[in-house]
Structure formats: C-alpha cells, structure tokens
C-alpha cells in the first residue's frame, strides 16, 4: 500500500513488534545522512510534499509521509504517525518570506504534534542566534542576540519549541565533499575573497558526517530544553580556514580584502557572515551527547572534504 497517497491511519501494533520510530522534518542532505545511521534498527519516516521525493526516500528505506509545513491542514494526522513514543528531528529551515521574525513552519509543526508530543524533539538551529561575540568564546549559556533576519527566525523557532521540551542543536558552517555547495574547493577556484587579517572574524565549522552523528545521538541522549553547540574543536578565523584549505589542495590562497572594501564589494548575504565573530565551545556535545568527533580538527575535516588522504 502506498502510504504517501493513501492517507491511511497507522495501525497500533503490540509493543514487542514495534521498532523505534523517528520522523525527520526537512530530510535534505543532513537528514538523509542521519537516516542512514538510524536504519535499519529504527523505522525512519520523513515529511515529504512531492511524489518524486517520496519515491527517492523509499529507495533509501525511508517511509515518506505526505505533508507540507506551509499547509498546516496537511499535518493533521502527523501526531498519530509519530505517537508519544516517537522521536522527531526537525531540520527544515524557516520560510524565507517570514518578514516578522517568526517561523510559521515551526509553529505549524508544533501545533500538529502538541496533543501527542513525542518522546524527544530535536531542532536544528543556527549558531547565528548568538550574534556577534567579538571573537569571544561562546557557550550555550550565552544570551541570544540574533542580528540577521534568518537568525531571528531561528531564535523565534527555539522560543516556540524549547518550552515544549525540545532540545536544540546550534549549527555553524557545514561542509563535506559530497554536500551541495559544501566543499571549499569551488569557492577557492572562483577566487572568492576573505577579510584582511586585521579585520578577520572567528568562525566555526562541522563536517556533515559529524553533524549527522550528533543528530542521531541527540534523539536519545539530549536533555529536554537543552541547547548544544555542534562544532569541531578548531578555533580559527575564516580567512585562515580557507587558506588552510587552499594549501591542502594546492590552490592559491584566497585574496584578502579590507573590511571597508568588502562592505562595498561583497553581496549582503556574504557580508552578513563577516560581521559576526565568535568561537563556539562544544563541551556539552562531547560530554552529554558523548559524540566522539570523526573530524575534530579543521585539517582532518578539510582533507575529507577535499578528498585528500
């Protein structure tokens, strides 16, 4: 039976026949990586709004559920599928057109699940919710001061979900060789500039595989209402990170540009990342989620992302 189109209600099975059930909302690159770690011991469901995506998910062993965060009525049976014993990994981004700083998608999901809230709910947020720390170390206890529209939307989503018991993963730059736009090689090849050393900003990264492992572990180990920085152990400035990548793959280092010149020359989106400087700490990630990073340093992660031995 085609669950994606039939709209059938789930049947209750005796507990001894049930597998743990995880719903992934926003099953893109990281969601698929997390699903591969969970299968086949866990039954993985994914919210899906197109038949083509549903077919691709089935090929991977993931059960697609018809639903669209932008159409709240389509989520009315979601709680029955997930159930109180199920777990949810929410990786879907807020709608970019949310101009009021809110996140209607997360609110719709929370309303759909509220009467049968799952055993665990993990939300993939952004480290941008901290705003600019002027290069300072940034633990999860730092007050949120989002400075961009996208960060304000994520902070708004956190404010909806954490009182309900959700745990939050605050995620910096994600990279991997096989992630769309996730390898630094393309940026190096097009000679995209970075800030001059005196103006450079601290930034954090996480390899996509380590992020997926953090997501999978958080579903069982994260504390309710708890926030976790998901980053590697490196404490590097952005320009230095790209210079390391250039040296590793034998390409010229990116050109350096003073901040005043960058403000006039670079697109607003790119420049927004260059106005914030912070060094994330990851003690909770390693102590509470007990994640042993596969790529703990920039060099180890970049070698994998650049397909180097």
C-alpha positions in Angstrom: 0.0 0.0 0.0 1.3 3.4 -0.9 1.3 5.4 2.3 2.3 8.6 0.6 -1.0 8.8 -1.3 -3.5 6.7 0.6 -3.8 8.8 3.7 -4.5 5.7 5.8 -4.4 5.9 9.6 -1.5 4.0 11.3 -2.4 0.7 12.9 -1.4 0.1 16.5 0.9 -3.0 17.0 1.8 -4.8 20.2 4.9 -3.2 21.7 7.0 -6.3 21.1 6.6 -5.8 17.3 7.4 -2.1 17.2 10.6 -0.6 16.2 11.7 2.8 17.5 10.2 5.5 15.2 11.9 8.7 14.1 10.3 11.4 11.9 12.7 13.6 10.0 11.2 17.0 9.0 13.5 18.6 6.4 15.1 15.4 5.1 17.8 17.0 2.9 21.5 16.3 2.9 22.0 16.1 6.7 18.6 14.4 7.3 19.5 11.6 4.8 22.9 11.2 6.5 21.2 10.8 9.9 18.6 8.4 8.4 21.4 6.1 7.1 22.9 6.0 10.6 19.5 5.0 12.1 18.4 2.4 9.6 17.5 -0.4 9.8 17.3 -0.6 13.6 15.0 2.4 13.6 11.9 3.0 11.4 12.6 6.3 9.8 9.7 8.5 8.5 10.2 11.7 6.6 7.7 14.5 5.9 7.5 15.0 2.1 5.5 17.1 -0.2 6.3 15.7 -3.7 5.8 12.3 -5.2 9.3 12.4 -6.8 10.9 13.0 -3.4 8.7 10.3 -1.9 10.0 7.7 -4.4 13.6 8.6 -3.7 13.1 8.3 0.0 11.5 4.8 -0.4 14.6 3.7 -2.3 16.6 4.5 0.8 14.3 2.6 3.1 12.7 5.8 4.5 8.9 5.9 4.8 7.5 9.2 3.3 4.6 10.9 4.9 2.6 13.4 2.9 2.7 16.8 4.4 3.8 20.4 3.9 4.8 22.8 6.6 3.4 25.7 4.5 0.0 24.0 4.5 -0.9 23.3 8.2 -4.0 21.3 7.3 -1.8 18.6 5.7 -0.2 17.9 9.1 -3.4 16.9 10.9 -2.5 13.1 11.0 1.1 13.6 11.8 0.7 13.1 15.6 -0.9 9.7 15.0 2.0 8.6 12.9 4.7 9.8 15.3 2.9 9.0 18.6 4.2 9.7 22.1 6.9 7.1 21.8 8.2 8.5 18.6 11.1 11.0 18.1 11.3 14.0 15.8 14.3 15.6 14.1 13.3 19.0 12.7 15.9 20.3 10.2 13.6 22.3 7.9 14.5 25.9 7.5 12.0 28.7 8.3 10.3 30.2 5.3 12.5 32.9 3.9 9.5 35.2 3.4 8.8 35.3 7.1 9.4 39.0 7.5 8.1 39.4 11.0 11.0 37.4 12.6 8.7 34.5 13.3 8.6 31.0 11.9 5.2 29.8 10.8 6.5 26.4 9.7 7.8 25.5 13.1 4.6 26.8 14.7 2.5 24.7 12.4 4.6 21.6 13.3 4.4 22.3 17.0 0.6 22.7 16.8 0.2 19.4 14.9 2.2 17.5 17.5 1.2 19.3 20.7 -1.6 16.9 21.8 0.7 13.9 21.4 4.1 15.4 21.9 6.9 12.9 21.0 9.4 11.3 23.4 12.1 13.5 22.0 12.2 16.5 19.7 15.5 17.8 18.3 15.6 21.1 16.4 18.4 22.1 14.1 19.0 25.8 14.7 22.0 28.0 13.8 24.9 29.4 15.8 23.9 32.8 14.2 21.3 33.2 17.1 24.2 34.3 19.3 25.0 37.3 17.1 28.4 38.9 17.3 30.6 37.8 20.3 33.5 40.0 19.1 35.7 36.9 18.9 34.8 35.7 22.4 34.3 32.1 23.4 30.6 31.3 23.1 29.0 28.6 25.3 25.3 27.6 25.1 24.6 29.8 28.0 25.4 33.0 26.1 22.3 35.2 25.7 20.8 35.2 22.2 21.3 38.3 20.2 20.4 37.4 16.6 21.4 40.2 14.2 20.1 38.9 10.9 16.6 38.1 9.7 17.4 34.4 9.2 18.9 34.1 12.8 15.9 35.9 14.3 13.6 33.3 12.6 15.7 30.5 14.1 15.6 32.2 17.6 11.8 32.5 17.3 11.6 28.8 16.4 13.7 28.0 19.5 11.3 30.1 21.6 8.3 28.0 20.4 9.9 24.6 20.8 12.1 24.7 23.9 9.2 25.3 26.4 7.5 22.2 24.9 10.6 20.1 25.8 12.6 20.3 22.6 16.4 20.2 22.6 18.3 22.5 20.2 21.4 21.9 18.1 23.1 25.2 17.2 24.9 24.6 14.0 27.7 26.6 12.3 29.1 26.2 8.8 28.5 22.7 7.4 30.9 21.2 4.8 31.6 17.9 3.1 32.9 16.7 -0.2 29.5 15.3 -1.4 27.4 18.1 0.1 25.9 20.5 -2.5 28.0 23.7 -2.1 29.6 22.2 0.9 33.2 21.8 -0.2 35.5 24.9 0.0 37.2 23.9 -3.3 34.6 25.7 -5.5 35.0 28.9 -3.6 38.7 28.7 -3.8 38.6 28.1 -7.5 36.5 31.1 -8.1 38.9 33.2 -6.0 36.2 34.5 -3.6 37.9 37.0 -1.2 38.2 36.8 2.5 38.8 39.6 5.0 42.2 41.0 5.6 43.9 39.6 8.7 43.3 42.6 11.0 39.6 42.5 10.1 39.1 38.8 10.0 36.4 37.0 12.1 36.4 33.8 14.1 34.1 31.2 12.7 33.2 27.6 13.5 32.5 24.6 11.3 31.2 21.0 11.4 31.7 18.2 8.9 28.3 17.0 7.7 29.0 13.4 8.8 29.8 14.6 12.4 26.6 16.7 12.3 24.5 13.7 11.2 26.0 11.6 14.0 25.2 14.4 16.5 21.6 14.5 15.3 21.2 10.7 15.7 22.7 10.7 19.2 20.7 13.7 20.3 17.4 11.8 19.6 18.2 9.6 22.6 20.8 11.5 24.6 19.9 15.2 24.5 18.2 16.7 27.6 14.8 18.4 27.1 15.0 22.1 26.7 18.8 21.9 26.4 20.9 23.6 23.7 24.1 22.1 22.2 26.7 23.7 20.0 27.6 21.3 17.3 31.1 22.2 16.1 34.6 20.7 15.8 37.4 21.6 18.2 39.1 24.2 15.9 39.3 27.9 16.9 40.2 29.6 13.6 39.4 32.7 11.7 37.6 32.4 8.5 40.4 33.5 6.2 42.9 31.2 7.9 40.4 28.3 7.4 40.2 28.9 3.7 44.0 29.4 3.5 44.4 26.0 5.1 42.0 24.5 2.6 44.0 26.2 -0.3 47.3 24.8 0.9 45.8 21.3 1.3 44.6 21.1 -2.2 47.4 23.0 -3.9 45.4 26.1 -4.9 46.3 29.8 -4.5 45.2 31.3 -1.2 42.1 33.5 -1.5 42.6 37.2 -1.9 42.4 39.3 1.3 40.2 42.4 1.4 39.9 45.2 4.0 36.5 45.3 5.7 35.7 48.7 4.2 36.3 47.5 0.7 34.4 44.3 1.4 31.3 46.2 2.6 31.2 47.9 -0.8 32.1 44.9 -3.0 30.5 41.8 -1.5 26.8 40.7 -1.6 24.8 41.5 1.5 24.3 37.8 2.4 28.0 37.0 2.2 28.9 40.2 4.2 26.5 39.2 7.0 28.7 36.3 7.8 31.7 38.6 8.0 30.2 40.9 10.6 30.0 38.3 13.4 32.9 36.8 15.2 32.6 34.0 17.8 34.4 30.9 19.0 31.9 28.2 19.8 32.6 25.8 22.7 31.5 22.1 22.4 31.9 20.6 25.8 28.2 19.7 26.1 28.3 18.0 22.7 31.1 15.7 23.8 30.1 15.3 27.5 26.3 14.9 27.3 25.7 13.5 23.8 29.0 11.6 24.1 29.9 12.3 20.5 33.5 11.4 19.5 34.2 13.6 16.6 35.4 11.8 13.5 36.8 15.1 12.2 37.8 17.1 15.3 40.2 19.5 13.6 39.9 21.7 10.6 42.8 19.8 8.9 41.2 16.4 9.3 37.8 17.6 8.1 39.1 19.6 5.2 41.2 16.6 4.0 38.0 14.6 3.9 36.0 17.4 2.2 38.7 17.9 -0.4 39.1 14.1 -0.9 42.7 14.1 0.2 44.5 11.2 2.0 
